[in-house]
């Protein structure tokens, strides 16, 4: 966080910060293809360079 720009969303976006992690995936960006692979081969944690949500969701 110290090196991130003030507007850069950093940190956990979805999930439980206290959950244990046994498996992880790392990707540049969460694309539909990545989501399909994660459904087929689930992991406990996804670390992405680009955030899933760049701006906060205000309505669904």
N, C-alpha and C positions, 0 to 999 in steps of 0.2 A: 504494500500500500504506500510505502514511503516514496517509491519511484513512479507511482501512477499519477496521471494528470488529475486535476481536481474534478473533471467531468467524467472520468473513467470509472465504470462500475466494477468494483473489485469485491470478491468474496463470494460466499455461499448464496446462490440465488434460489435454489429449490432443495428441500431436504432437511435432514436433522443433523445439526452440527455435532451432536454427541453419538451418532451412529458409528459402529465399528466398520472398518473397511478391510476386506480381504482381497477384493479384485478392483482394478481401476482401468479406465480407458483414457487416453490422451488424444486430443484432436485439435486441429487448427480452428475449426468452426463446426457447430452442430448443424448438419444439413439433414434433409429427409433421408438420405442414404445412411448416414450415421445412425439416425434414430431407428431405421429398419434393422441395422446390424445389432444395435443395443437391445432391441426386442428379441432378436434371434439368439443373442449371446449376452444375457444380462450381466451387469457389473454393479458394484456397490457405489462407485464414484466415477464421475466424468469430469475431467479437467480440460477445459477448452480455452484457447488463447482469446478467441472472440466470445463475449458473453452471449448466453442464450437470449436474455432480455437486455437490450441496451438502455431502454427507458422503462421506468416502472409501469406495470400494467394498472390502469385506473378502472377499467371495466372489462368484463368478459362477455 
